[in-house]
Amino acid sequence: MSSITPLVQSVDWLALAPPTLTAAVALVVLVADLFLPAARKPLLGWLATAGLALAALLLLPLLGGDRRTFCLPAHPDVCSYVADPFALVIQFLVLGGALLTALLSIDTVKDQGLPTGEYWFLLLSSAAGAALLPASRDLATLVIALEVASLPAFALVGLRRGDRLSSEAALKFFLSSVAATAVMLLGVSFLYAATGSLHLSRVAHALTALPDPRLATLASAGVALTLVGFAFKTAAAPFHFWVPDTYVGAPLPIAGYLSVVGKAVGFSGLILVTVQGFPSYADVWGPALAVLAALTMTVGNVAAVRQDPRRAHSAVRLLAWSSVGQAGYLLVPIAAAGYTRDPAHAIGSTVAYALMYAAVNLGAFAVAALVARTSPANRITDYRGLYARRPLAALAMGFFLLCLAGLPPGIIGLFAKVTVFSVAVDAGLAWLAVIMAVNVVIALYYYLKWTTVLFRGAEAVPGAAPAEQQPPRAGIPAPLATAIALATVLGIALSGAPQLVLRFASGALL
């Protein structure tokens, strides 16, 4: 009698705990919203924040291990979920970014009259999908995690009912993301048809020796379409057009969330499919990503320089274009991975840069949220004389901008840029390193210009109404102050001890 291969898979619940707990808290919030009276609904924000903090703490038992689950019974090394160092670092970034977003959101939800239960349910659902994605090791789980992270974000962007900017932003974000998903699904279907598998390790093996030239053509098309889909998700030029309007129309905490957690999702997915799924096509995706990196950083920085400081929402638009430029830097090590014999080592620079960027960029959005409480138009000119009104907030904002620029005292920004630059040079991409150096100089202009505005005297600003020249001072809500303080402390700690994140650039995470 022949033996029957068991089909039941064991489940490692500890490995799954961070995204699972986040999803469970989302359901608890949704149900609790039905029973809580309106006066008690702010408790949902604190429940969501506590859930995210606990989910982040559940990463600690996973450190130092390489736990796997949902593995094929006959092939225990072929798994759909792997809690390796790469997954844990990105999950820490995602859950930490979502936690800071939650702190920023507590007063925003109340002040803007956003539907409380829906807001927290959507934010937690998106964070659960974002935490699932870096541990995904098959194309189906990758796409599902990506959509679980993205679909709630559409609704979060358009949650300000009756606001034209919010509705327009949600529509642009939705249409562009749906198009990206359709392209990606077509690519995944081509790859499945050509290789007969969805697991990244098996796809990588099958792509090295396709028996039929027609299958090779189908696989090449699948690789290209999958990369195009992820280029949308990472806001790489020319697929970046949705970013400025989406950030302006979204509630400010959600704009910060998209700039950090949304990018982490896109870049971690891109790293997984290129380095683990398509290593044999490195001669295709390496040059393609190098060109995308050069184009993205140039488009983002040039557009940021052109922002009119007196235009409504110019501060958020500048941060949006800055995030596009930063995406170009994040793409450089992934492109370099296509030119090296050890691609897993090269992508560590992207992870190190992403950790630095997450802390300081969310901090910048936190200060922007503070300024927006008294100056809803959130123009760059509204930051004039901020040091005289709120010295600590101005110092924090100046520090965040200098970190993004890569200037002292933002030492971590400088070291992170040097790390990315050296990876490009080591990979033989001298031309990309030169373009990056030029873009860093361009970015210095608008970061320093905004920094100087913070410390100028609050004299009359041409074209501004008298009431807008001296915004009234109000108290800082405790959750917002906590978010700014946490981002500042983290930025200072990383600048004082850059090895905390730069060590990821010296080791192979995958």
C-alpha positions in Angstrom: 0.0 0.0 0.0 1.5 3.3 -1.0 1.8 6.0 1.7 -0.3 9.1 1.4 1.5 12.5 1.7 -0.1 14.5 4.5 -1.7 17.7 3.4 -2.2 19.3 6.8 0.3 22.1 7.5 1.5 23.0 10.9 1.0 26.6 11.9 3.6 28.6 13.9 1.4 31.0 15.7 4.3 32.8 17.4 5.8 33.7 14.0 2.4 34.9 12.8 1.7 36.8 16.0 2.5 40.5 15.0 0.2 40.7 11.9 -2.4 38.4 13.5 -2.7 40.5 16.7 -2.9 43.7 14.6 -5.8 42.2 12.6 -7.5 40.9 15.7 -7.4 44.3 17.3 -8.9 45.8 14.2 -11.9 43.5 14.5 -12.2 44.3 18.2 -12.2 48.0 17.4 -14.9 47.5 14.7 -17.2 45.6 17.0 -16.6 47.9 20.0 -17.5 50.9 17.8 -21.1 49.5 17.6 -21.6 49.5 21.3 -19.6 52.5 22.6 -21.5 55.8 23.1 -20.1 58.8 21.1 -18.5 60.3 24.2 -16.4 57.1 24.8 -15.3 56.5 21.2 -11.9 58.2 21.7 -11.0 55.1 23.7 -10.9 53.2 20.4 -7.8 55.3 19.5 -6.0 54.3 22.6 -7.0 50.7 22.1 -5.6 50.7 18.6 -2.4 52.4 19.8 -2.0 49.8 22.6 -2.6 47.0 20.1 0.1 48.3 17.7 2.6 48.6 20.6 1.9 45.1 21.7 2.2 43.7 18.2 5.6 45.4 17.9 6.7 43.9 21.3 5.8 40.4 19.9 8.7 40.8 17.5 11.1 40.3 20.4 10.6 36.6 20.9 11.3 36.1 17.2 14.7 37.8 17.2 17.7 35.5 16.4 15.5 32.9 14.8 14.3 32.0 11.3 10.8 30.7 11.9 8.8 29.3 9.0 5.2 28.3 8.6 2.7 27.3 5.9 5.4 25.1 4.4 4.7 22.3 1.8 4.5 19.0 3.7 6.8 17.2 1.3 9.2 20.2 1.1 9.6 21.9 4.6 12.0 24.4 3.1 9.4 25.8 0.7 7.2 28.1 2.8 4.7 30.8 2.4 5.6 32.7 5.6 9.2 33.2 6.9 10.0 35.3 9.9 13.7 35.9 9.0 15.8 39.0 9.9 14.6 40.9 6.8 10.9 40.3 7.7 11.4 41.3 11.3 13.2 44.5 10.5 10.5 45.6 8.0 7.8 44.5 10.5 9.4 46.7 13.1 9.5 49.6 10.7 5.8 49.1 9.7 4.4 48.6 13.2 6.6 51.5 14.6 5.4 53.8 11.8 1.8 52.8 12.4 2.2 53.4 16.1 3.5 57.0 15.5 0.7 57.5 13.0 -1.8 56.4 15.6 -0.5 58.9 18.1 -0.8 61.6 15.4 -4.3 60.5 14.6 -5.9 60.6 18.1 -6.6 64.3 18.0 -6.9 64.5 14.2 -9.9 62.1 14.3 -11.6 64.3 16.9 -10.8 67.7 15.5 -11.8 66.8 11.9 -14.9 64.8 12.9 -13.7 61.6 11.2 -15.7 58.5 11.8 -13.9 57.0 14.7 -14.5 53.3 14.4 -14.0 53.2 10.6 -10.7 55.2 10.9 -9.1 52.9 13.4 -10.4 49.7 11.8 -9.0 50.8 8.4 -5.6 51.9 9.9 -5.1 48.7 11.8 -6.2 46.6 8.8 -3.7 48.3 6.6 -1.0 47.9 9.2 -1.8 44.1 9.4 -1.3 43.7 5.7 1.8 45.8 5.7 3.3 43.6 8.5 2.3 40.4 6.6 4.0 41.4 3.3 7.8 41.2 4.2 7.4 37.7 5.6 5.5 36.5 2.5 7.4 34.1 0.3 5.0 33.2 -2.4 3.5 35.5 -5.1 -0.1 34.9 -4.0 0.5 35.9 -0.4 2.6 38.9 -1.6 -0.3 40.2 -3.7 -2.9 39.5 -1.0 -0.8 41.3 1.7 -0.2 44.2 -0.7 -3.9 44.6 -1.3 -4.8 44.3 2.4 -2.3 47.1 3.0 -3.5 49.2 0.1 -7.3 48.9 0.0 -8.0 50.4 3.5 -5.6 53.2 2.6 -7.9 54.3 -0.2 -10.7 54.8 2.3 -8.5 56.5 4.8 -7.5 59.1 2.2 -11.1 59.9 1.3 -12.5 59.7 4.8 -13.1 63.4 5.1 -16.6 63.3 3.7 -17.7 66.3 1.7 -14.1 67.5 1.2 -13.3 67.9 -2.5 -9.6 67.6 -2.1 -10.0 64.4 -0.1 -12.4 62.8 -2.6 -10.1 63.7 -5.5 -7.1 62.4 -3.7 -8.8 59.1 -2.9 -10.0 58.7 -6.5 -6.5 59.3 -8.0 -4.9 57.0 -5.4 -7.6 54.3 -6.1 -7.3 54.4 -9.9 -3.6 54.3 -10.0 -3.3 51.5 -7.4 -6.0 49.4 -9.1 -4.2 49.8 -12.4 -0.9 48.7 -10.7 -2.6 45.7 -9.1 -4.1 44.6 -12.5 -0.7 44.8 -14.2 0.9 42.9 -11.3 -1.7 40.2 -11.3 -1.3 39.7 -15.0 2.5 39.4 -14.5 2.0 36.9 -11.7 -0.4 34.8 -13.8 2.2 34.7 -16.6 4.9 33.6 -14.1 2.6 30.9 -12.7 1.8 29.6 -16.2 5.5 29.6 -17.2 6.9 28.0 -14.0 4.0 26.1 -12.5 4.6 27.5 -9.0 4.0 30.6 -6.9 6.6 30.1 -4.2 9.5 32.5 -4.8 12.2 29.9 -4.3 10.6 27.5 -6.9 9.9 30.4 -9.3 13.6 31.4 -9.1 14.7 27.8 -9.8 12.3 27.3 -12.7 13.3 30.6 -14.4 16.8 29.3 -14.8 15.9 26.5 -17.1 12.6 26.9 -19.0 12.3 24.1 -21.5 10.3 26.0 -24.1 11.3 29.3 -25.7 7.6 30.3 -25.6 7.6 29.8 -21.9 10.7 31.9 -21.6 9.0 34.8 -23.5 5.9 34.4 -21.2 8.1 34.5 -18.1 10.0 37.6 -19.3 6.7 39.4 -19.8 5.6 38.3 -16.3 8.8 39.6 -14.7 8.4 42.9 -16.5 4.7 43.4 -15.6 5.3 42.4 -12.0 8.1 45.0 -11.7 5.9 47.7 -13.3 3.2 46.9 -10.7 5.6 47.4 -7.8 7.0 50.5 -9.4 3.5 52.0 -8.9 3.5 51.0 -5.3 6.9 52.5 -4.6 5.9 55.8 -6.3 8.8 55.5 -8.7 8.7 57.9 -11.6 6.9 57.9 -14.0 4.4 56.1 -11.8 4.4 58.8 -9.1 1.7 61.1 -10.4 -0.7 60.3 -7.6 1.6 61.2 -4.7 1.2 65.1 -4.3 -2.5 65.3 -4.6 -3.0 62.2 -2.5 -0.9 63.6 0.3 -2.6 67.0 0.2 -6.1 65.5 0.2 -5.5 62.9 2.9 -5.6 63.6 6.7 -2.0 64.6 7.6 -1.3 61.4 9.7 -2.4 59.3 6.8 -0.1 61.2 4.4 2.8 60.5 6.8 1.7 56.8 7.0 1.7 56.5 3.2 5.1 58.2 2.9 6.7 55.7 5.3 4.6 52.5 5.7 3.3 52.6 2.2 6.8 52.9 0.8 8.1 50.1 3.1 5.4 47.8 1.7 6.3 48.6 -1.9 10.1 48.4 -1.4 10.0 45.2 0.6 7.8 43.5 -2.0 10.2 44.7 -4.8 13.2 43.4 -2.9 11.6 40.0 -2.4 10.5 39.5 -6.1 13.8 40.7 -7.5 16.4 39.1 -5.1 14.5 36.0 -4.2 12.1 35.4 -7.2 14.0 36.7 -10.3 17.7 36.5 -9.6 18.3 35.0 -13.0 16.8 38.1 -14.6 19.2 40.5 -12.8 20.5 41.7 -16.1 17.0 42.9 -16.9 15.7 44.4 -13.6 19.1 45.7 -12.5 19.5 48.3 -15.3 15.7 49.0 -15.3 15.7 49.9 -11.6 18.9 51.9 -12.0 17.2 54.1 -14.6 14.0 54.3 -12.4 16.1 55.4 -9.5 17.8 58.1 -11.4 14.6 59.4 -12.9 12.7 59.2 -9.6 15.2 61.1 -7.5 15.6 63.8 -10.2 11.8 64.3 -10.7 11.1 64.4 -7.0 13.9 66.9 -6.1 13.3 69.2 -9.1 9.6 69.3 -8.4 10.2 70.0 -4.7 12.5 73.0 -5.6 9.7 74.5 -7.7 7.2 74.6 -4.9 5.8 78.1 -4.2 6.0 78.6 -0.4 2.9 80.9 -0.4 0.7 78.3 -2.1 -1.9 76.6 0.0 -0.7 73.2 1.3 2.9 73.9 0.0 4.4 72.3 3.1 2.7 69.0 2.5 3.4 69.2 -1.3 7.1 69.7 -0.6 7.1 66.7 1.8 5.3 64.7 -0.9 7.8 65.5 -3.6 10.6 65.0 -1.1 9.3 61.5 -0.5 9.5 60.8 -4.3 13.1 62.0 -4.3 13.9 59.8 -1.3 12.3 56.8 -3.1 14.9 57.3 -5.7 17.7 56.9 -3.2 15.9 53.8 -1.8 15.9 52.2 -5.2 19.7 52.6 -5.7 20.8 49.6 -3.6 18.1 47.4 -5.1 19.3 48.3 -8.6 22.9 47.6 -7.4 21.8 44.2 -6.3 21.4 43.3 -9.9 25.1 43.9 -10.6 26.6 42.1 -7.6 27.2 38.4 -6.8 25.7 38.9 -3.4 22.4 40.8 -4.0 21.1 40.0 -0.5 24.0 42.0 1.0 23.3 45.0 -1.2 19.7 45.4 -0.2 20.7 45.9 3.4 21.5 49.5 2.5 17.9 50.1 1.4 16.7 48.7 4.8 19.1 50.9 6.7 18.1 54.0 4.7 14.4 53.2 5.2 14.7 53.0 9.0 16.4 56.4 9.1 13.9 57.9 6.7 10.9 56.5 8.6 11.8 58.1 11.9 12.6 61.6 10.6 9.9 61.8 7.9 7.1 60.9 10.3 8.6 63.4 12.7 8.4 66.1 10.0 4.7 65.2 9.3 4.1 65.4 13.1 5.3 69.0 13.2 3.3 69.7 10.1 0.2 68.4 11.9 1.0 70.7 14.8 1.3 73.8 12.6 -1.9 72.8 10.7 -3.8 73.2 14.0 -3.4 76.9 13.8 -2.7 77.3 10.1 -4.9 74.9 8.2 -3.6 76.0 4.8 -0.2 74.7 5.9 2.0 76.9 3.7 5.7 76.9 4.1 5.4 80.6 5.0 3.2 79.6 7.9 6.4 78.2 9.5 8.0 81.6 9.5 9.0 82.5 13.1 8.0 79.1 14.4 11.0 79.2 16.7 9.7 82.3 18.4 6.3 80.7 19.0 7.3 77.1 19.6 11.1 76.7 20.0 11.1 73.0 20.7 8.9 72.2 17.7 11.0 74.4 15.4 14.2 72.8 16.6 12.7 69.3 16.0 11.5 70.3 12.6 14.9 71.7 11.7 16.6 68.5 12.9 14.3 66.4 10.8 14.9 68.5 7.7 18.6 68.4 8.2 18.5 64.6 8.6 16.6 64.3 5.3 19.2 66.6 3.7 22.1 64.6 5.2 23.6 67.5 7.1 24.9 67.8 10.7 23.5 67.5 13.3 21.5 65.0 11.3 24.4 62.6 11.1 22.3 59.5 10.4 21.0 61.1 7.2 24.6 61.7 6.0 25.8 58.2 6.9 22.7 56.6 5.3 23.3 58.5 2.0 27.0 57.7 2.1 26.1 54.0 2.5 23.8 54.1 -0.5 26.3 56.0 -2.5 29.1 53.4 -1.7 26.8 50.5 -2.7 26.3 52.1 -6.2 30.0 52.7 -6.6 30.9 49.1 -5.5 28.4 47.7 -8.0 30.0 49.7 -10.9 27.2 52.2 -11.2 29.3 55.3 -11.1 26.9 57.2 -13.4 24.1 56.5 -10.9 26.3 57.6 -8.0 27.0 60.9 -9.8 23.3 61.5 -10.4 22.6 60.8 -6.8 25.3 63.3 -5.7 23.8 66.0 -7.9 20.3 65.3 -6.5 21.6 65.5 -2.9 22.9 69.0 -3.7 19.6 70.0 -5.3 17.7 68.7 -2.2 20.0 70.7 0.1 18.5 73.9 -1.4 14.8 73.3 -0.4 15.6 71.6 2.9 17.9 74.4 4.0 15.4 77.0 2.7 12.6 75.6 4.8 14.9 75.3 7.8 15.9 79.0 7.6 12.2 79.9 7.5 11.7 78.4 10.9 14.1 80.7 12.6 13.3 84.0 10.7 11.5 86.8 12.5 7.7 86.6 12.1 7.5 89.8 10.2 4.7 90.5 7.7 4.5 88.0 4.8 3.5 89.6 1.5 0.1 88.2 0.4 -0.8 86.8 3.7 -3.8 88.0 5.7 -3.0 89.6 9.1 -4.6 86.8 11.0 -2.4 84.3 9.2 0.9 86.2 9.9 0.7 85.5 13.6 -1.1 82.2 14.2 -2.6 82.0 17.7 -0.7 79.8 20.0 -2.6 76.8 21.4 -1.6 73.9 23.6 0.0 70.8 22.1 -2.2 67.7 22.6 -0.3 65.0 24.6 -0.5 62.3 21.8 0.9 64.7 19.2 3.6 66.0 21.6 4.5 62.3 22.3 4.8 61.5 18.6 7.1 64.5 18.0 9.2 63.6 21.0 9.5 59.9 20.1 10.6 60.8 16.5 13.1 63.4 17.8 14.6 61.0 20.4 14.9 58.2 17.8 16.5 60.6 15.3 19.0 61.8 17.9 19.8 58.3 19.0 20.4 57.2 15.5 22.6 60.2 14.8 24.6 59.5 18.0 24.9 55.8 17.3 24.4 55.3 13.5 25.6 51.7 13.8 22.1 50.9 15.2 20.7 50.9 11.6 23.8 50.9 9.5 24.8 47.5 10.7 22.0 46.2 8.5 23.9 47.5 5.5 26.9 45.3 6.3 25.1 42.0 6.6 22.8 39.8 4.5 19.2 40.0 5.7 17.8 37.5 3.2 
